[in-house]
Amino acid sequence: MTTAAATAVTQLRSEALAALEAAPDQRTLDAWRVEYLGRKGKLTGVLRGLAELSIDERKAIGAAANALKIELEAAYDARTEELRHKSISEALEHGKIDITLPAHPHRRGRLHPVTQTLREFLEAFRSMGFSIVEGPEVELDYYNFEALRIPPDHPARDMWDTLWVDYEKDGRRPMLLRTHTSPAQIRIMEEHKPPIRVAVPGRAYRFEATDTTHEWMMTQVEVLAIDEGLSLAHMKGTLLGVMRRLFGSERRIRLQCSYFPFVEPGAEVAMDCFVCSGAGCATCHGSGWIEMGGAGMVHPEILENMGIDSSRYTGFAAGMGIERLAMQLYGVPDMRYFYQNDLRVLQQF
């Protein structure tokens, strides 16, 4: 082997190993592989120059170059593995968790404003001796309408835009999503005899357009009291007491005559608008008042149908919309805000 050729191989080895040892990352390693072991790399150049040498020199230089190629490939693999382990160690070191540090605080959930209002409302009735019961949301037409003096051909059915689940066919009884919580009155009177004092929370559903004070799904509380000697004054005192407990004595509340088939006399319960203080605005549709629900004395015919002597017992009932109460309680101008699931709104309560 000639001295010049041997020297070139030796120098190439020293140069390649030094560059490999100095490579700081995988990107540099890839560039090193191309420079020394690639098709146009320095080691390939040595092998291509063998044609100019004698046979004996060609054999010697070729063997040395091939041995160097094997050595450099092994060194490349070893350096690659070394850098990989180094990268993992650094990641573990930098990402190490200090268990003595305090944990990240978890954001606590909270009750929906409608749920908060519902609980306060029910607690007001509970403090007056009312029991809290519930009824089904998918209801029979009998309980939702017929037993409440609203037969199939009664025009009062137009007061409730009904979502039917399974209308009557093949002898089956029609079912619907209850349009109000009043069906609970019938179910309670079927199972209990006076004295009765109950508040029934739950959702009701109506197929109607939504606006600032109307939604297709609403939360209501049905109030029913039956006993000897109950009068319209007892109903008024109960409702005013609950409203003043929630909103304070400065708010104005009115009972306005209205018609509901299952009460006589009937009334609408309304509160002065919190936005305009009765002057009239978009929230109250210019009336200055926001309707909270309907109320009245239980119709004697319903009492008799349930086996309760109407000459001895009287009762009052009321159905209140909780979303509208929440609007008043928290100063929310649009009922739809409650169900848009905007955390910027809900986190304020």
Stockholm file with secondary structure:
# STOCKHOLM 1.0

chainA/1-349         MTTAAATAVTQLRSEALAALEAAPDQRTLDAWRVEYLGRKGKLTGVLRGLAELSIDERKAIGAAANALKIELEAAYDARTEELRHKSISEALEHGKIDITLPAHPHRRGRLHPVTQTLREFLEAFRSMGFSIVEGPEVELDYYNFEALRIPPDHPARDMWDTLWVDYEKDGRRPMLLRTHTSPAQIRIMEEHKPPIRVAVPGRAYRFEATDTTHEWMMTQVEVLAIDEGLSLAHMKGTLLGVMRRLFGSERRIRLQCSYFPFVEPGAEVAMDCFVCSGAGCATCHGSGWIEMGGAGMVHPEILENMGIDSSRYTGFAAGMGIERLAMQLYGVPDMRYFYQNDLRVLQQF
#=GR chainA/1-349 SS CCHHHHHHHHHHHHHHHHHHHHCCSHHHHHHHHHHHHSTTSHHHHHHHGGGGSCHHHHHHHHHHHHHHHHHHHHHHHHHHHHHHHHHHHHHHHHTCCCTTSCCCCCCCCCCCHHHHHHHHHHHHHHTTTCEECCCCSEEEHHHHTGGGTCCTTCGGGGGSCCEEEECSCTTCCCEEECSSSTHHHHHHHHHCCSSEEEEEEEEEECCCCCBTTBCSEEEEEEEEEEEETCCHHHHHHHHHHHHHHHHCTTSCEEEEEECCTTEEEEEEEEEECTTTTTSCCTTTTTSSEEEEEEEEEECHHHHHHTTCCTTTEEEEEEEEEHHHHHHHHHTCSCGGGGGSCCHHHHTTC
#=GC SS_cons         CCHHHHHHHHHHHHHHHHHHHHCCSHHHHHHHHHHHHSTTSHHHHHHHGGGGSCHHHHHHHHHHHHHHHHHHHHHHHHHHHHHHHHHHHHHHHHTCCCTTSCCCCCCCCCCCHHHHHHHHHHHHHHTTTCEECCCCSEEEHHHHTGGGTCCTTCGGGGGSCCEEEECSCTTCCCEEECSSSTHHHHHHHHHCCSSEEEEEEEEEECCCCCBTTBCSEEEEEEEEEEEETCCHHHHHHHHHHHHHHHHCTTSCEEEEEECCTTEEEEEEEEEECTTTTTSCCTTTTTSSEEEEEEEEEECHHHHHHTTCCTTTEEEEEEEEEHHHHHHHHHTCSCGGGGGSCCHHHHTTC
//
